[in-house]
């Protein structure tokens, strides 16, 4: 059975409301490193892409754009 040692949580509570984008991306990258060390390179790659996507801007809907 595979056992991964995961990094300690950098926040006091793991509630999604308490995770900033930076902390979330850091957690994904830490998990990617652990997956890569365990030999799960495809999963590690997916986690890296997920970490990068945290900072991708979401497309604006026309209703969200205010005209000046």
C-alpha positions as semicolon CSV with decimal commas, in nm:
position;residue;x (nm);y (nm);z (nm)
1;X;0,000;0,000;0,000
2;X;0,131;0,342;-0,098
3;X;0,174;0,601;0,175
4;X;0,242;0,968;0,098
5;X;0,370;1,214;0,351
6;X;0,182;1,536;0,282
7;X;0,309;1,878;0,386
8;X;0,155;2,043;0,689
9;X;-0,123;2,289;0,624
10;X;0,002;2,648;0,610
11;X;-0,329;2,780;0,746
12;X;-0,505;2,716;1,075
13;X;-0,822;2,591;0,912
14;X;-0,851;2,400;0,586
15;X;-1,191;2,549;0,516
16;X;-1,210;2,652;0,147
17;X;-1,320;3,001;0,256
18;X;-0,989;3,045;0,440
19;X;-0,761;2,945;0,151
20;X;-0,614;3,227;-0,055
21;X;-0,523;3,166;-0,419
22;X;-0,153;3,170;-0,330
23;X;-0,193;2,911;-0,054
24;X;-0,408;2,693;-0,278
25;X;-0,150;2,702;-0,558
26;X;0,126;2,621;-0,307
27;X;-0,070;2,319;-0,182
28;X;-0,117;2,195;-0,541
29;X;0,256;2,232;-0,608
30;X;0,345;2,048;-0,286
31;X;0,114;1,765;-0,385
32;X;0,268;1,763;-0,734
33;X;0,615;1,722;-0,584
34;X;0,496;1,433;-0,367
35;X;0,324;1,268;-0,664
36;X;0,638;1,304;-0,876
37;X;0,856;1,150;-0,604
38;X;0,609;0,861;-0,582
39;X;0,633;0,801;-0,956
40;X;0,299;0,949;-1,057
41;X;0,437;1,187;-1,319
42;X;0,108;1,229;-1,509
43;X;-0,072;1,323;-1,188
44;X;0,212;1,556;-1,092
45;X;0,186;1,730;-1,429
46;X;-0,190;1,770;-1,387
47;X;-0,140;1,923;-1,042
48;X;0,116;2,170;-1,178
49;X;-0,130;2,278;-1,449
50;X;-0,399;2,310;-1,183
51;X;-0,171;2,529;-0,970
52;X;-0,108;2,755;-1,268
53;X;-0,480;2,774;-1,347
54;X;-0,551;2,919;-1,001
55;X;-0,410;3,249;-1,127
56;X;-0,566;3,244;-1,473
57;X;-0,819;3,521;-1,514
58;X;-1,173;3,409;-1,564
59;X;-1,340;3,544;-1,878
60;X;-1,570;3,834;-1,809
61;X;-1,932;3,811;-1,905
62;X;-2,076;4,110;-2,094
63;X;-2,305;4,183;-1,799
64;X;-2,001;4,211;-1,569
65;X;-1,830;4,473;-1,784
66;X;-1,934;4,829;-1,704
67;X;-1,926;5,085;-1,980
68;X;-1,760;5,418;-1,907
